[in-house]
Amino acid sequence: MSESAELLSGMALRAFRLNGQFLQVAEGLARPSGMTAAWWQVLGAVLREPLPVAGIARVMGMTRQGVQRIADLLVERGLAEYRPNPAHRRAKLLSPTQAGREAIAKIVPGHQEFADRLVGELGVEDARQCLEALQRLSAALDRLAEES
């Protein structure tokens, strides 16, 4: 196997492991609020502004169908609502309800505490470098996907 193939495999395997680790942490942080990591992820995507399901999927790197299923559950549980979309009649906007915002607010203290511990473990500069490396890797993958 070539060095580039080994590097790709190593990056992919580490990314899969990181995904699992982040999901495990997120599940633990979300559980006290009665949410799951996936619910938190979708609801968190619309805290600043309502988005259509397809927009959430693009931002989060999820499938539209997966986001739709979670969005419908959030609406059913009163944590989010669908609103009219002036740009597209059929693609409604998902928006958090007050109950959804309150559920997210319950996660914030644990999230902050874990963030402080993680950055304390890595150091601020190393944490920044990790983020920058992940951003560069993601951007490179986006560019290569556009070419194919």
CORBEL-V604298 format. One record per residue. N is the residue number from 1. RES is the residue in one letter. SS is DSSP state (hx for helix, st for strand, lp for the rest). BURIAL is I if it has 16 or more other ideal C-beta (glycine too) atoms within 10 Angstrom, else O. D_LAST is the distance of its C-alpha to the last C-alpha in Angstrom with 1 decimal. Layout:
n->N res->RES ss->SS burial->BURIAL d_last->D_LAST
n->N res->RES ss->SS burial->BURIAL d_last->D_LAST
This chain:
n->1 res->M ss->lp burial->O d_last->23.0
n->2 res->S ss->lp burial->O d_last->21.8
n->3 res->E ss->hx burial->O d_last->22.3
n->4 res->S ss->hx burial->O d_last->18.7
n->5 res->A ss->hx burial->O d_last->18.2
n->6 res->E ss->hx burial->O d_last->21.4
n->7 res->L ss->hx burial->O d_last->20.4
n->8 res->L ss->hx burial->O d_last->17.2
n->9 res->S ss->hx burial->O d_last->19.4
n->10 res->G ss->hx burial->O d_last->22.1
n->11 res->M ss->hx burial->O d_last->20.1
n->12 res->A ss->hx burial->O d_last->18.7
n->13 res->L ss->hx burial->O d_last->22.3
n->14 res->R ss->hx burial->O d_last->23.9
n->15 res->A ss->hx burial->O d_last->21.6
n->16 res->F ss->hx burial->O d_last->22.5
n->17 res->R ss->hx burial->O d_last->26.1
n->18 res->L ss->hx burial->O d_last->26.1
n->19 res->N ss->hx burial->O d_last->24.8
n->20 res->G ss->hx burial->O d_last->27.7
n->21 res->Q ss->hx burial->O d_last->30.1
n->22 res->F ss->hx burial->O d_last->29.2
n->23 res->L ss->hx burial->O d_last->29.5
n->24 res->Q ss->hx burial->O d_last->32.9
n->25 res->V ss->hx burial->O d_last->34.1
n->26 res->A ss->hx burial->I d_last->33.0
n->27 res->E ss->hx burial->O d_last->34.7
n->28 res->G ss->hx burial->O d_last->37.8
n->29 res->L ss->hx burial->I d_last->37.8
n->30 res->A ss->hx burial->I d_last->37.2
n->31 res->R ss->hx burial->O d_last->39.7
n->32 res->P ss->lp burial->O d_last->42.8
n->33 res->S ss->lp burial->I d_last->41.7
n->34 res->G ss->lp burial->O d_last->41.2
n->35 res->M ss->lp burial->I d_last->37.4
n->36 res->T ss->lp burial->I d_last->34.5
n->37 res->A ss->hx burial->I d_last->31.7
n->38 res->A ss->hx burial->I d_last->29.3
n->39 res->W ss->hx burial->I d_last->31.9
n->40 res->W ss->hx burial->I d_last->32.3
n->41 res->Q ss->hx burial->I d_last->28.6
n->42 res->V ss->hx burial->I d_last->28.3
n->43 res->L ss->hx burial->I d_last->31.7
n->44 res->G ss->hx burial->I d_last->31.0
n->45 res->A ss->hx burial->I d_last->27.9
n->46 res->V ss->lp burial->I d_last->30.4
n->47 res->L ss->lp burial->O d_last->33.4
n->48 res->R ss->lp burial->O d_last->32.9
n->49 res->E ss->lp burial->O d_last->31.8
n->50 res->P ss->lp burial->I d_last->31.2
n->51 res->L ss->st burial->I d_last->27.7
n->52 res->P ss->st burial->I d_last->26.4
n->53 res->V ss->hx burial->I d_last->25.0
n->54 res->A ss->hx burial->O d_last->21.4
n->55 res->G ss->hx burial->I d_last->21.8
n->56 res->I ss->hx burial->I d_last->23.3
n->57 res->A ss->hx burial->I d_last->20.4
n->58 res->R ss->hx burial->O d_last->17.9
n->59 res->V ss->hx burial->O d_last->20.2
n->60 res->M ss->hx burial->I d_last->21.1
n->61 res->G ss->lp burial->O d_last->17.8
n->62 res->M ss->lp burial->I d_last->19.5
n->63 res->T ss->lp burial->O d_last->19.2
n->64 res->R ss->hx burial->O d_last->20.9
n->65 res->Q ss->hx burial->O d_last->23.3
n->66 res->G ss->hx burial->O d_last->24.3
n->67 res->V ss->hx burial->I d_last->25.1
n->68 res->Q ss->hx burial->I d_last->27.0
n->69 res->R ss->hx burial->O d_last->29.1
n->70 res->I ss->hx burial->I d_last->30.0
n->71 res->A ss->hx burial->I d_last->30.7
n->72 res->D ss->hx burial->O d_last->33.0
n->73 res->L ss->hx burial->O d_last->34.8
n->74 res->L ss->hx burial->I d_last->35.2
n->75 res->V ss->hx burial->I d_last->36.7
n->76 res->E ss->hx burial->O d_last->38.9
n->77 res->R ss->lp burial->O d_last->40.3
n->78 res->G ss->lp burial->O d_last->41.0
n->79 res->L ss->lp burial->I d_last->38.6
n->80 res->A ss->st burial->I d_last->36.4
n->81 res->E ss->st burial->I d_last->36.8
n->82 res->Y ss->st burial->I d_last->34.8
n->83 res->R ss->st burial->O d_last->35.6
n->84 res->P ss->lp burial->O d_last->35.1
n->85 res->N ss->lp burial->I d_last->32.0
n->86 res->P ss->lp burial->O d_last->33.2
n->87 res->A ss->lp burial->O d_last->29.6
n->88 res->H ss->lp burial->O d_last->29.0
n->89 res->R ss->lp burial->O d_last->31.8
n->90 res->R ss->lp burial->O d_last->30.1
n->91 res->A ss->lp burial->O d_last->28.0
n->92 res->K ss->lp burial->I d_last->30.8
n->93 res->L ss->st burial->I d_last->30.7
n->94 res->L ss->st burial->I d_last->31.4
n->95 res->S ss->st burial->I d_last->34.1
n->96 res->P ss->st burial->I d_last->36.2
n->97 res->T ss->lp burial->I d_last->39.9
n->98 res->Q ss->hx burial->O d_last->42.7
n->99 res->A ss->hx burial->O d_last->42.7
n->100 res->G ss->hx burial->I d_last->39.0
n->101 res->R ss->hx burial->O d_last->39.7
n->102 res->E ss->hx burial->O d_last->42.7
n->103 res->A ss->hx burial->I d_last->40.7
n->104 res->I ss->hx burial->I d_last->38.2
n->105 res->A ss->hx burial->O d_last->41.2
n->106 res->K ss->hx burial->O d_last->42.5
n->107 res->I ss->hx burial->I d_last->39.5
n->108 res->V ss->hx burial->O d_last->39.7
n->109 res->P ss->hx burial->O d_last->42.6
n->110 res->G ss->hx burial->I d_last->41.1
n->111 res->H ss->hx burial->I d_last->37.7
n->112 res->Q ss->hx burial->O d_last->39.5
n->113 res->E ss->hx burial->O d_last->41.6
n->114 res->F ss->hx burial->O d_last->38.6
n->115 res->A ss->hx burial->O d_last->36.8
n->116 res->D ss->hx burial->O d_last->39.9
n->117 res->R ss->hx burial->O d_last->40.3
n->118 res->L ss->hx burial->O d_last->36.7
n->119 res->V ss->hx burial->O d_last->36.9
n->120 res->G ss->hx burial->O d_last->40.4
n->121 res->E ss->hx burial->O d_last->39.1
n->122 res->L ss->hx burial->O d_last->36.3
n->123 res->G ss->lp burial->O d_last->38.0
n->124 res->V ss->hx burial->O d_last->36.7
n->125 res->E ss->hx burial->O d_last->35.1
n->126 res->D ss->hx burial->O d_last->33.3
n->127 res->A ss->hx burial->O d_last->32.1
n->128 res->R ss->hx burial->O d_last->30.7
n->129 res->Q ss->hx burial->O d_last->29.0
n->130 res->C ss->hx burial->O d_last->27.4
n->131 res->L ss->hx burial->O d_last->26.1
n->132 res->E ss->hx burial->O d_last->24.8
n->133 res->A ss->hx burial->O d_last->23.0
n->134 res->L ss->hx burial->O d_last->21.4
n->135 res->Q ss->hx burial->O d_last->20.4
n->136 res->R ss->hx burial->O d_last->18.8
n->137 res->L ss->hx burial->O d_last->17.0
n->138 res->S ss->hx burial->O d_last->15.7
n->139 res->A ss->hx burial->O d_last->14.7
n->140 res->A ss->hx burial->O d_last->12.8
n->141 res->L ss->hx burial->O d_last->10.9
n->142 res->D ss->hx burial->O d_last->10.3
n->143 res->R ss->hx burial->O d_last->9.1
n->144 res->L ss->hx burial->O d_last->6.6
n->145 res->A ss->hx burial->O d_last->5.4
n->146 res->E ss->hx burial->O d_last->5.6
n->147 res->E ss->hx burial->O d_last->3.8
n->148 res->S ss->lp burial->O d_last->0.0
